[in-house]
Amino acid sequence: MSKFILTLLVLISSSCGLVQKVAINTTADMLFDATKEIETEGNWEIFKDGIPGNLKMMEGMAFIQPKNKKLLVGLVKGYTGYAFAITETLYIPDQLKDRDSNLRIQLIANYTKALDFGLRFMEVKGVSFEDLKQKINEDQGIVKLLDENFGDSTLDLEGVLYTAQSLGSLIFLQKDKMKMVSLLPIVKGMFDWIALKRPDINYGTCDIFFAAYEAGRPKMLGGNPAKGQALFKSLINKYPNNWLARIAYLRFYVIPLADEDEFKKEMTFLKNMREKFLAHIPWRPKDEPEQPEFQDKGLLLYQTIAIKQFEMIQSVEKDLL
């Protein structure tokens, strides 16, 4: 009888573990698919208040299943997105005026958490951070390494993309540390690989990086501001309704180079878009035609962030040029 009870307890325990695993896998699938809906959010405040709770829930699930790839990609994407959309947006005035700020500390913390989840995902796929570092000086080494271990699924591409973005942002925030700057070729190699697989991912995210990569480095370190500006111009023409391209152009080229004419032109454009955006928010009868800037719902979150970042730049506009 005691053997029967012991066997029954083992079966029940195993069954509970299986049910838990199936439940988490199913929920992870749903959460990953639901991220596309988040990209249609047109209200910055709702995004700011709504995302943290979801991220903590996903962290709890990842604690139970630490190798679930969809959870890990959801977390690197979520923390990178939150860091960029919220913390970095609020940090812009301090960053542009070169002021010490607690927001910078929190921003580094957010991107660090994102990077941790991204590197965990990459390790599950067979690529460690040490593997990446070993390929820095090898021509196309990082591209080849990623090609050997990752496919062209959205899961793999977004996992690599947001890991690269979080690492690149940490380098940008700590440009005074040569140890960090020395890792920049890893970020470049990761974006090179993504661009080969899906060059139009997220409305020009790779192009924004390549333009900022050229414009943001001094010539002595291989930078080419003129090339960076040309890449920004091409990007803006290619994705006219992704206003984050114009924000990046302002932050990484126009303001650092003190180009007053370009600054006035871009700020005027964004001011007009802000007025259109605010007019778009209130409810309208369904038979009213949609303005062309807002027909692609996948761009709404990008536009929302761009408008908020424009407001942050505008708040210190008089002190910039």
Sequence and secondary structure as in RCSB ss.txt:
>XXXX:A:sequence
MSKFILTLLVLISSSCGLVQKVAINTTADMLFDATKEIETEGNWEIFKDGIPGNLKMMEGMAFIQPKNKKLLVGL
VKGYTGYAFAITETLYIPDQLKDRDSNLRIQLIANYTKALDFGLRFMEVKGVSFEDLKQKINEDQGIVKLLDENF
GDSTLDLEGVLYTAQSLGSLIFLQKDKMKMVSLLPIVKGMFDWIALKRPDINYGTCDIFFAAYEAGRPKMLGGNP
AKGQALFKSLINKYPNNWLARIAYLRFYVIPLADEDEFKKEMTFLKNMREKFLAHIPWRPKDEPEQPEFQDKGLL
LYQTIAIKQFEMIQSVEKDLL
>XXXX:A:secstr
 HHHHHHHHHHHHHHHHHHHHHHHHHHHHHHHHHHHHHTT   HHHHHHHHHHHHHHHHHHHHHSTT HHHHHHH
HHHHHHHIIIIIIHHHHHHHHTT   HHHHHHHHHHHHHHHHHHHHHHHTT  HHHHHHTTTSTTHHHHHHHHH 
 SSHHHHHHHHHHHHHHHHHHHHTTT HHHHTTHHHHHHHHHHHHHH TTGGGTHHHHHHHHHHHSS GGGT  H
HHHHHHHHHHHHHSTT THHHHHHIIIIITTTT HHHHHHHHHHHHHHHHHHHHHSS   TTS   GGGS GGGH
HHHHHHHHHHHHHHHTGGGT 
